[in-house]
Amino acid sequence: MASAQAASAPLAGRRILLGITGSIAAYKAAMLCRLLKTAGAEVRVVMTPLAKQFITPLTMATLSKNPILVEFFNPENGAWNSHVSLGEWADCYLIAPATANTLAKMATGVADNLLLTTYLSARCPVVVAPAMDLDMYAHPATQQNLRTLAGRGVRIVEPAEGELASGLTGKGRMAEPAEIAGFVADLLDEKKKTLAGKRLIVTAGATIEAIDPVRFISNHSSGKMGYAIAGELAARGASVTLVSGRTALPVPPGVDRVDVLSADDMYEATVKAFDEADGAVMCAAVADYTPETVSDTKLKKGDGELFIRLRRTRDIAAELGSRKGNRLLVGFALETNDEEAHAQLKLEKKNFDFIVLNSLRDAGAGFRGDTNKVTLIDRSGREELPLMSKREVAARIADRIEHLFTR
Ligand code: CTP
């Protein structure tokens, strides 16, 4: 009974301060507020003056069942809207949508409205759900601001790819209200520290194999799947070492990242960390071949063809598999044909507990995107998952890891 109630009201007794800024995505804040309320939270809403142009305070007041705060003083009676007590009241300050402008002000400490002064005085976890046009999102200034905020502990619910208000298509659309509400629930759910005390390694991203000081051999892996897994395992209380090839991604909260470039570097870092670990998830796209010699100086072009001799790299997963003992080992397989047969072979050859198969033939699976479509295969069978966000796939993989630890 109690757990059924916890499942239906994961935010029972929680106080969420919802900050709304001036983006067209503000209309989704109405649904978000409803979801937070349905999940059991008490919600108060603070809006920037511009946000009122996109969604009315009346709508938000009705849904949150609380008056809306916009000004430093209540225009009716002159009472002071204290940003300090708002920040103290909240268990979580969720700013959704968060515009590029508000993120920039947060990153630099500008305090010219109530939403921002409250941010500066908030002691609770702060979550932002960015919403903007694709070029604004991709702009180095915005990316720098997001990194600054993440470095200060602000949690970011990444925007999705899709059609934007401008008519363009790309990354910048605010995450869906259900995903944001779920993110907040997970963040506040201390009871979910099911992997506390476990030390796990995740490898992620592409390796870089130098040809000379300028050129290299690599692949299209963005690292997103591995980073999502590292973040999910850390959120469940594991102590996570993320051995990462080159990516443009921020370090997930609570994760210890070791940066490497080549397959050889990744081998050394991972094998070393495995001694102390309870398990590893091998998500990196590791080069199988590397140039036999690396030129110290830039190779100059000649008239004829150029041949680069490659040697095999060491297989990190196979090495961990051979010294695994009772530790846990999870592998990945990205295939283009005879997918399941290839994945089965890798499962056995590398001594994985289970393998996550994605096929480049499936739309929405594989490199770079925010979604994936995978099949989980172990010695007792296969579980084919539908197309879902990489964050959800990470949660399903973490569920299995949790289950294997409690066998
Ligand atoms: N892997 C690894 N070290 C390597 C190569 C791969 O740890 N040097 C891991 C990957 O992280 C992944 C799994 O092994 O978990 C992939 O298996 P692999 O057989 O190497 O896949 P491919 O490189 O795609 O192999 P193939 O060319 O045989 O398809």
Residues whose N, C-alpha, C, O or C-beta is under 5 A from the ligand:
A	BS01	CTP	M282 C283 A284 V286 A287 D288 R314 D315 I316 A317 G331 F332 A333 L334 K346
